[in-house]
Amino acid sequence: MNPEQQKLALLEWAGYKRFHGSWVDKGGDYVNSNLSSLDTIAEFEGKLSANEHKLFREKLCVVCLGKNSPISATAQQRLEAMVRTLGLYEEKGS
């Protein structure tokens, strides 16, 4: 999956819907869809259960392997780990 596909998968997982080119929650309020921001990714991480968060940390280590430490993971690396944790990741060619 490319980064844009990962972003769409996570926004849909959170229950957000497209509305006039923006994303809204179930109440119709606009939401921050800038998933290149560490702050926004942290908000999504906060939605994980304890078990999902443990798996997320494991996936983040794999995503960062050979590149950098999970402590200094980029928003994109955290996004990929999140999508993988939630079982939303599709391999290329799938």
C-alpha distance (Angstrom), angle and dihedral (degrees) to the residues before:
residue distance angle dihedral
M1 . . .
N2 3.73 . .
P3 3.82 120.7 .
E4 3.81 93.7 -97.9
Q5 3.82 91.6 52.8
Q6 3.81 89.5 48.5
K7 3.81 90.3 51.1
L8 3.81 92.5 50.3
A9 3.81 91.9 47.6
L10 3.81 92.3 52.4
L11 3.81 94.7 45.6
E12 3.81 90.3 50.5
W13 3.82 91.0 46.4
A14 3.80 88.3 55.6
G15 3.81 89.0 55.4
Y16 3.79 96.1 -109.4
K17 3.81 120.7 146.8
R18 3.79 133.5 -156.3
F19 3.79 113.9 -106.7
H20 3.82 121.5 175.5
G21 3.81 92.4 -27.3
S22 3.81 95.3 -46.9
W23 3.79 134.4 85.6
V24 3.79 123.6 -108.1
D25 3.79 133.3 -173.9
K26 3.81 125.2 -127.4
G27 3.80 90.2 -82.8
G28 3.80 92.2 54.9
D29 3.80 94.7 -108.2
Y30 3.79 117.3 140.6
V31 3.81 114.6 -110.7
N32 3.79 133.8 -156.7
S33 3.79 106.8 -100.2
N34 3.81 95.3 176.5
L35 3.79 97.2 120.2
S36 3.79 91.6 171.1
S37 3.80 86.1 77.1
L38 3.80 118.9 91.7
D39 3.81 88.8 -147.6
T40 3.80 92.4 57.3
I41 3.79 92.7 45.4
A42 3.81 88.7 51.4
E43 3.81 88.9 56.6
F44 3.81 89.7 55.9
E45 3.81 91.2 46.5
G46 3.79 87.1 56.6
K47 3.81 89.3 62.1
L48 3.81 92.6 62.0
S49 3.79 121.9 102.7
A50 3.81 118.5 -121.8
N51 3.81 91.0 -98.8
E52 3.81 92.4 46.8
H53 3.80 90.3 49.4
K54 3.80 90.9 53.5
L55 3.81 90.0 51.1
F56 3.82 89.5 45.4
R57 3.81 90.8 57.2
E58 3.82 89.7 50.9
K59 3.81 92.3 48.7
L60 3.81 90.6 47.0
C61 3.81 90.2 56.1
V62 3.81 89.6 53.0
V63 3.82 93.3 46.8
C64 3.82 91.1 49.9
L65 3.81 95.7 43.4
G66 3.79 110.6 131.0
K67 3.80 93.1 1.7
N68 3.78 110.5 66.8
S69 3.78 142.9 -39.3
P70 3.81 119.0 -71.9
I71 3.80 86.3 -122.4
S72 3.81 89.4 65.4
A73 3.82 95.5 37.2
T74 3.78 115.9 149.3
A75 3.80 122.5 -122.5
Q76 3.82 88.8 -105.7
Q77 3.82 92.0 53.3
R78 3.80 90.2 48.6
L79 3.81 90.4 48.1
E80 3.81 91.6 52.3
A81 3.81 91.7 47.7
M82 3.80 90.1 49.3
V83 3.81 93.5 50.8
R84 3.81 90.2 47.3
T85 3.81 91.3 48.7
L86 3.79 91.8 53.7
G87 3.81 93.4 47.8
L88 3.81 92.1 -115.6
Y89 3.81 96.7 118.0
E90 3.78 116.8 110.5
E91 3.78 119.9 -165.1
K92 3.79 117.3 -127.0
G93 3.79 110.7 -87.8
S94 3.81 93.7 25.5
